[in-house]
Amino acid sequence: MEHYQVVFAPEAEVQVMALWRYIAEAAGVATAASYTDGIVSYCESLSLFPHRGNARDDLLTGLRVTNYRKRTTIAFMVEDGQVRVVGVWYGGRDYESSLMPDETD
């Protein structure tokens, strides 16, 4: 069975840290650490099963989207033996507009 390398885009890392801060303020450091560690572990599990979730080629060619605990949306791409986590959105935030290419006239 092939293993894929999982990497986080800088934007995804920033989003996970922002989520940690948000949860830490609302529910405490231990809860924040548990939840965000769970997100990272879930993303790392994509190394074995990288094609889970839904294909969203309508937003970006090769994009896949899955959820963690029904509250967090994770967007990623699988290419060249690598899973690249491109974004992490919590609580139903609009991930689609973040991922759509900017249209310039």
N, C-alpha and C positions, 0 to 999 in steps of 0.2 A: 504494500500500500504506500502510495506516495504521500510524503509530508510536505506541506507548503510552509514557507516562512511567513509569519505574520508581522507586519510593520504598521505603525500608526503614523498617519500624516501629522505634521505639526498642528494643524487645525483641530484634529481629533484629540490630540493630547491636551490642548488648551480647553476643549469642551469638557473632557473628563475632569480636569482640575477645577473648572468652574462649577461643575455639578457637585464635586466633593465639597467645595466651599458652601454652596447653597444648602446641601443636606446637613453639613456640620452646623451651620447656623440654626437650622430648623429642628434638627433631631440629635445633634451631638456628633463628636468626632468618630466614635466607634461605629455608629450607624453609617456615617459617610464612608468610612474606610471599608466597611463590609460591602456596601452597595457598589462602590466604584471598583473594588477588587474583584467583585463578581462580574462586572462588565468586562474588565480586562481578561479575566479567566475565560469568559464566554467567547470573547474575540480570539483568544489564543486557541480555543478549541476548533476554530475554523481551519486550523492547520491540517486537521484530519478530514473534515467534511466541509470543504470550501464553497460548495455550490448550494448551500441551504438558503432559505429565504426566497424572496421574489426577485426575478429579473426586472430591472427598470431601465431598459434600453431607451425608453421614451424620454428619460431625463438625461442620461449619459450612457454612451455605448459601453457595455460591460459592467454596468452598475448593478449591484445586488443590495437588497434591503432586508433586514431581519429585525426582530424585537427581542429585548431582554426584559423579562418579567412584565410584559405588556405595557410598560411605562416608558421604555427607552428604545428609540429607533437607532439602529446601527447601519450605516451605509458603507459598503466595501466593494472592492474590485479584485478580481482574480486574474492574474496574468503572469506569465513566465515563472511559474512555480512559487508565486508570492501572493499573499492576501494583503491588500493595502486597505486599512480602515481609514476611510476618508472623512467620516463624521459620526458624531454621537449626539443625539437630541433627546431631551428628557421631557416628559409630560405633554406629549402631543404637539410640540413645537413644529413649525412648518419647515421641514427639511427639504421639501421639493424645490422651493424657490431658492434655497441656498445652493442647490446643486445644478440648477439650470444655468446654461452658459449665458453670460451677459450678451444682450443683443445691442450692438452699437450701430447707429445709422451713419 
